[in-house]
Amino acid sequence: MRTKTLCFQGNCVPYMLFKKCVFIISLSILSVSCAPVVRDYYKPIYSEGVTHSSGCGSSGPANKISIQLSGGVELEVSSSSSAKNERFNNFYFTASILAPSGTYFQFESDEIVITDNTTNKIWNVTITELITRTENISNANSGESTNKDEYLRVIPTSKIIGNTFFGYNTLFGKKYFNSGASISIFSRDIEYKLENYSIQLPSIIINGKKYIIEPIGFLHVRSIGIDPLNC
């Protein structure tokens, strides 16, 4: 049986080996390839905040912002305002408050103020609950649960205890994370498809001292970005 070969400048290789090489090279190129994508998101704006992406491998639009408060406490927020839909909520806001061990915090009130910066229309929204873990709240408020991995729903002004825990090992040492509490708001009562709005969170009491958070802005952005194909 004759074997088909390919020759170039006097060098010959079996045809099937050549096909395998082309296939492997194509996969390698595809695995690191990127493609242009349309991005439609809300960019958070805060003078002392750092924006980053919540997408796969940190790709995608910078739709989340981290704000360092006091005593190592960090606030992470994101939000969006979609088109009108009778079946789904059009407004979304989420915030996570992360704190190290030895730190406690609590909201001074349960009210959030949302302002349309284009029309100056204002909505007052009540935080209905905080989501936290058993280990982040005192036994007096956590009932009889002893499961540290259990999530609890507590009143918005509850005193939350920070906790630093081991995550995983890296080439540079151990990776630790902080935990605290989070809030999520979904609503149909707020005007849909806002272009430019801001959210005023209540003041946060950190280790007995009040920290006032300035309004966090959100700007509707449409752009073309580059994302990896294999993510």
N, C-alpha and C positions, 0 to 999 in steps of 0.2 A: 504494500500500500504506500503510495507516494504522499509525502507531507508537504503541504503548501507552505511556501516561504515568501517573505518580503525582503527585498534587498534595497539598500540605500548607500551609495558611494562605496560599494564593495562589501558592505556589512549586511549579513543576512540573519534573520531570526524566524522561527516558526510562526506561522500566521496566528494560530490559537494563542500562543504566548503573547503576541503583540496585542490581540484583542483583550486579554486579561489585564495587561499593563494599562491600556487605554481606559478600561473600566475602573481600575483602582485609582488612577489619576483623576478621573472624572468625579468619583466619590469624594476624594480628598479635597478637590476644588469646591464641590458643593457643600461640604461640611463646614467650610470657613467662608462661604459666600454670603453676601448681604444683598438686600433688594430695597428699592425705594417703596415707602408706604405712606398712605395719607393719614395724617394724625389730626384728630379733632378732640381736644381736651381742655381742661381748665387749669391754667398755670397759677399756683399759689404764690402770693407776694407778701413778703415780710422783711423788713430791713435787716434783721439780725438772723434770718433763717437760711437754711441750706436746702435747696431743692434737689430731688433725686427721683429716679424712676422706680415704679413699683412693678415693672414688667420683668419678663424672663431674663435672667442674667444681667439685670440692671439696664436692659435695653428698653426702648420705648420712650415716650414723652416724660418730662420731669413734672409729674402730676402730684407729687407729695412733697411736703416741706417738714424739716426738722428744726425745732426752735429750742435752744438751750435756755432754761429758766434760771433756777437758783438751787444750790446744794446738789448739783448733779442731776437734777430732774430735767427730763427731756419731753417735749411735746411734739407729736407727729400728727399732721392733719392732711386730709384730702377732701375734695368736694366736687360735685358736678350738678349741672342743671340741664336736663334733657328736654326734648320736645313733649308736647302734651300727649298723654296717653290715658285713656279711661280705665285701662286695666292695671297700670303700673304707676308707682310713685315717680314723679319727675324730678324731685330734689333729693340729693344725697349728701350727707356729711358724716365723716368719721374722724375721731380723735383718739389717740392713745397717749397716756401719760405714764412714762417709765421712770422709775426712781431706784437708786441704789439702797442697799441695806443700811439701816440706821437713819433713814429719812421717812417722814410721813407728809402727806398732803391731803387737802380736801378743797372742793369748790366752795366758795363763799355763798353762792346761790345756785338755783337750778334753771336760770333763764339765759337763753342765747338770743342775740339780736342780729338779724340778717337785714342788710341794707342794699337795695339796688342803687348802685352808684350813678346810674344813668338817669333814673326818674326820682331818686331819693325816697322811694317807697320802702317802708319798714315792716318787718314781720317779727313778732316776739314768739319764740319757740321754747317750750318747756322740756328740759332734759328729764325723761321719765325714769331712767335708771343708769347705774354704772355696772359694767361687767368686769368682774375681778375674780381672783382665785381665793380659796380658803386661806392660804398662807399670807395673803395681802390685807387681811382684815382681822380685827381683834375677835376673840372668841365670843365676846358679848353680842356681836352682831352677826356672827356666822352660824348661829344655831348650834346643833350638836354634830355637825359634819367634821370629820377628821381627815378626809381625803384631800391632800394638798393639790391634786390635779383637777379637782372639781371647780367648775366655774359657778360663780354666784351672781345674782342680780340684787343690787343693794340700792338704797336711796342715793340721789345725786350728791348730797352733801356729806356722805359717809367719810370717815377718816380712813385713808388708805395707807398701808405700810409698805414701803419699798422693799424689794428683795433682789439681791444679786445672786445668780446661780450659774453653775458651770454649764457650758454648752457643748464644746467639742475641742479636740486638740488640733493645732495647726502646726505648720513648719516653724512658726515664730513663737510658739507657746500655747497656753490654754486660752480659749475664747470664752468670755463671760458675757452674760446678758442681764439686763435689769427688767423687772416687771412692775406693774402697778394696776392700772384700770383703763377701760376704754368706754367710749360712748358712740352710738350710731343713731343718726336721724334720717328717716325716710318720710317724705311728705308730698301730698298733692296740693296743699293749701298755699304753697309759695308759687309765685309767677313762674311759668315755664320758659325755658331757653333764655335765661339771663345771660347777658354778654359781659357784664362787669359788676361784681358784687363783693361785699365784705361781710365777714362774720366776727361778731364780738362775743368772745367767751367770757364767762364770769371770772372774777379774780380768783386766784388759787392761793390758799394759805399753805406755805411750805415751812415746816418746822416752827410753826407759830408766827411767821412773818408773811404779810400779804404781798403777793406779786400780781401786779396789774398787767394783763396781756393786751397789747394794742390790737386794733382790728386787723384781721388777716384777709387780704384781698384775693380774689379769684378772677382771672381774666380768660375769656374764651379765646382759644388759639386754634387756628387751622394752618397746618404746614405740611411739608413733605419731609419725611425723615428716612433714615437708613436703619433697617433691622436685620439681624442674622436670619437666614432661612431655616437653620436647623434648631431653632429655639422653641 
